[in-house]
Amino acid sequence: MRVDAAELEIFKSLYHSVAEEMGAALRRSAFSPNIKERRDYSCAVFDGQGRAAAMGDHMPVHLGSMPMSVAAAIEALPLAPGDIAMLNDPYAGGTHLPDITLVMPVFVAAASPVRDRRYRAKPIFYVANRAHHSDIGGAQPV
């Protein structure tokens, strides 16, 4: 299989920019100072099999273990269009309990003569983010 270096660079930059834009949107919409000011979050794009395709330039400690969390979510749940898996299990790729990971499948609607949208059976991508939350259900907010 011949690989075109220019095409490879274009796709690498495309997927990396998706992860970076995910991080920018997360930061803009956050209420938590941990996310908005400390920037304690990470975003990444995974292929349809859960393999890392691109990771934003965020927190390296999050990104190193995020593929395990995505794999755990894919294995544990049959994710459908509109679903988002949420996990913070340190034994399933999490770092520590306040770091919550969200994993969402990305489906492509197939062309259909019927007005409703029919989706392919498997997602073509997964997107994930992990962010540090200061209060994880303690007796009182910290």
Secondary structure, 3 states (H helix, E strand, C coil): CCCCHHHHHHHHHHHHHHHHHHHHHHHHHCCCHHHHCCCCEEEEEEECCCCEEEECCCCHHHHHHHHHHHHHHHHHCCCCCCCCEEECCHHHCCCCCCEEEEEEEECCEECCCCCCCEECCCCCEEEEEEEECCCCCCCCCC
